[in-house]
Amino acid sequence: MTTSVESGAAPCARSPRIPDFFIVGQPKSGTTALYEILRAHPQLYLPELKEPMFLASDVRAGARWSAVRARPRTLEEYLTLFAPARAEQRAGEASALYLWSRSAAANIARLQPAARIVAILREPASFLRSLHLQFLQDRSETEKDLGKALALEPERRLGKCIPRDCARPAALLYSEYVHYLEQLRRYHAVFPSEQVLVLIYDDFRRDNEATARSVLRFLDVEDGHPIRVLEANPTVRLRSRRLGGAVRAFSAGRGPALRVVKVPVKALTSRRLRHRGLRIARRRLLYGAPSPPDEDLMLELRRGFRDEVGALGEYLNRDLVSLWGYDGID
């Protein structure tokens, strides 16, 4: 195989399966739901590992990559994810940070010039609020007030005020996510327009099924297969960081008392059941409905993003100013 990407890995000696399509982002914009819908289609193959992120070499360079052991370290390990795909299936993956990444578009194009790209864009202010809540949930963020978290960006660019559990400090630079036009242009610079599908989150949320079928047609597979409507990875509020840490410690087996409990539990239950139990515990004990947004902050953010939204709408030939309510902002 002669294809290589910006990874430092040597090309594989034989010709493994190369992915045909990529869900590239944004996070908190329906990518997980779309991934689950596509996984259920018999003509498509997506690996169990969502977010391999291997082709975002800039993300890997700035993160504690070992935090997720299943993530591939080499090109050979990455391509192994797609080995189970049957010859008649289209193989693909979903890494929501590929849109944020400055290197992913070029790396994907080098690996698979014929790749189909799917991006989902969300109204910027609501997107950042949801992303902030997600980071609180996974302990990457400790500042509960979004406005204060945004104000910390200058210090965080200098490596200050980074939470201990944040594996990728650059993730906390919230404003970097909302450069939609620049991000899309990176893909259009290396792929023809017919290979890039840009979805709007509002459409997907309003009609999962119709949007998913448009993606199936874009991928040239049968679009009449039954589709289960779902909402994966919903936005929630973390009730207690201390309780969250306890549940996380239990799942990792940390602490002598927790290890004593976990050993018999592991002996009596399957791994799948244990993980399901932990997911239920997290959902019922740790998370609640998000608090109402700070409307003054949302208005301030939308004023700041107004030019970006207008330019993006012109680029996509769609009235996003009206759709996202920016026409009423003075």
N, C-alpha and C positions, 0 to 999 in steps of 0.2 A: 504494500500500500504506500502511496507516495504523499498522501495528504498529511499535513501537520498543522497544529495550531500553536498559538502563543502560550505554551505551557512548559517548554523545556523537555517534554517527553519525546522519546524516539518513536517514529512511526511503527505501527504493528507489523510483524513479519508477514501475516496473511491478511486477507480482506474480510474483516468483520462487518457486521451490520452497522451502517451509518444512519442516524435519525433523518427522517424526511421532513418533520415539521417541529416547530418550537412555539410554545406559549411563553411570551417574553415579559409579561407584566401588564399593568402595574400590580404591586401587592395590594391587598384589601380592596380589590376591584372585581372580584368574581373569578379569579384565576383558579382557585381551588375547586370551586363548583364546576367550572368548565372542564378541568382535568378529570374530575370524577365522572362527569357525563361522557367524555370521550373514551375513558378507560372501559366503559361498559359496552362500547361498540365493537362487534366482532371483527370488523375490518381494520381496526386500529390497535396498536400496542403502545402503551405507556408504562414504564417501569413502576414498580411499587414505590420507589424512592422519588418523591416530589422534591423539587429544588436541588438537583445535583449541583447546579451552579458552576460546573467545571469550566465552561467556556467564558465565564466572566473572570478572566485572569486577574483583573485589577481588584475584584472583590476578594478573591482567594489570597492575594498578596497582603491585604490589609485586615485579615481576620485570623482568629484562632481556629484554623481549619479542622484541627483534631477534635473540636467540640462535638462534631457529628461524625462518628466513625464510619458510617456507611458511605459518606461522600467520597467520590473517586479522587485519587491523587495523581493518576497518570492517564494519558489518552487511552491506553489499553484497558485500564479499569473502567473508564467512562464508557467506552464502546461495548464492554461486556454487559452493561445494563440492558442493551438492546438485543443481545444474543437470542433470547427466547422468542423474539418476534418471528412469526411464520412468513414464508416467502410472499404470500398474497396479502399480508398486512402492511399498512403504513406505520412506521415507528416514529414516535415523537417523545418530547419531554416538556415539562413545565418548570421554569425557573423565573420567578417574578422579578428578580433583580437584573435580568438580562436587558431590560429597557433602561434601567438606571446606569448600568455599566457602560463605560466608554470603550471597552474592548470587545464585548460580546458580539456585536453585530459583525465586525470584521472577522472574528474567530469562527463564527457560524458560517459565514460566506466561504471562508477557506476550507472548512471541513465539508460543507454541503452547499455548493453554489445553487442547486435547484430547490433549496429548502423553502417551505411555506412558513410564513411568520404571522402569528396572531398576537395582537396587542389589545388590551382593554384599558380605556382611559376613564377617569372619574373626576367629577367636579373637584377642583383643587382643595378648597377649604374643608369640605367633608372628608376628603381623602386623608388629609393630614391629621384631622381629629381621630379618624379610625386607626390610622397607623400609630399614632401616639398611644392610644388605648391598647393596641396589640403589643407594643413595646413594654408597656407597664405589665401586661399579662405575662410576658415571657422574661421579665426582669431585666431586659436590656436598658430600660429607663426607670428612674426612681423619682423624677420630678412629676408630680401628679397634675400640675397646672400646665396646660399646653402653652399658654402665653409665656410663662416663665421658661419652659423648655426651649421655646424658640429664641428667647432672649439669651440663652446660654450658648448659642452657636458660636459666637466669637471666641469664647474661652475653650469650647470643645475643639475648635480648629487647632488650638495650641496644645491639645492633649490634656486639658484640665476638665474637672467636673465630670469625669467618665465613670459611670457606675461599675462596680467591681465585676458584675456578671455580664457586662456588655462585651460580646465576642468581637463585634465589629464597630468600633467607635464612629467610623464615618457614617454609619446608619443613622446616627442621631443628628445629622445635619439635615433637618427636615426640608429646608428650602431647596436642597439639591434634587429632590424627587420631582419637583414641578417645573421641569424644563421640557415639556411635552414636545414642543416643536423641534427643538434640538435633538431630542432622543429619536423621534421618528425619522428625521433627516439622516441620522446615522445608518438606519436600515435602508432607506431609499437610496442612499449613496452606493450600496453594495448589492441591492436586490432590485429587480424591476418591480414596478408598482403592482403588477398582477400577482406577485408572490407575497404581498404584504396586505393583511386584512386588519383594519383598525375598527374595533368595536367600541361602543359607548356603554358604560356601566348601566346607565339609566335604562337602556333598551334591554339589556340582559336581565336586569332585576325585574323589569315589568313583564317580560315574556321569555323566561328561560328557554322554553322549547323552540320558539321561532328563531332565537339567536343561535342556539346550538345547531339547529338544522342548517342555518346559513354557513356555519363553520364546517359542517360535514360536506356541504356542497363545495366549499372552498378547497377542502382536502381531497375532493374527487372520490368520495365514498358514498355509499347508499344513504340517503337522508330520510328514509322511511322507517328506520329501526326505532322501536319504542324508546322514549326518553323519559327518565325519571326526574321530575322537577325537584330541585333541592337547593338549600342554602348551606354551603360549607364554610367553616371558619368564620362564624358571625362575630360582629363587634360586641365585646362584652366589657364589663368593668371588674377589675380585681378588687375583691372585698377586703383582703388582708394580705399584705406582703409576708408577714410572719407565718401565717397558715400556708401560704403558697410555698414558702421555703421548706416547711415541714413535709408537705406532700411531695415536693421535688426530692427532698432527702430520702424519703421512704422509697420512692421509685428507683433511686440510685443505690439504695442499701447503705446509706451513710449513717453513722452513729451506732454505738454498740447496742442500744435498746432496740433500734429499728432493725438491725441485722438479726437479732434474736427472733423478732416477729416474722421477718421476711423469709427465713429459712424454711419453717414449716409451711408457710403460704406457698412458696415455690414448689415444695414437694407435693402439695395437694391440688394444685391448679396448673392449667396450661399457661404458657406465656401469653397466648391470645386473651384468655380470660382475665389474667392479672392486669394486662394493659387496658382491657375494657373496664375493669373495676376502677382503675386509677383515673380513667377519663371521666367516668361517672362521678367520682369523688371530686375531681376538679370542677366539673360543671355545676354540681349541686352545692358544694361547700365554698368554692373560691370565687365564683363569678356571678355577677348580677347584671341586670340591665344597665346600660351606660347612663350616666347622669345627663341631664339636658345640656346642650352646648351653650357656651358663653356667646350670646348673640352679638355682643359688641366686638368680641374678638373675631367671630366669623365674618362680620361686616368689614372689619379692618383687613382681614386676610383677602377677602374677595376684591376689595379695592386694589390691593397690591397685585392681584393676579388678573385684573381686568384686561390688560394689554395682551397677556399671554393667551387668555381665552379667546380674545378677538382674533389674534393672529392664527391660532390653531383652527378656529372655525373657518377662516378663509382658506387655510391650507387643505382642510378636509372637505371644503365646499358644503359645510353644514352650519346652521345657525345655532352655535353653542351658547352664544350670548343670551339668547332668549331661553333656550332649554335649561340652562343652569342658573337663570334668574339674575344675570349680570346687567340686563337692560334697565333694571330698576335701581341701580346703584348710582348715587350722585358723586 
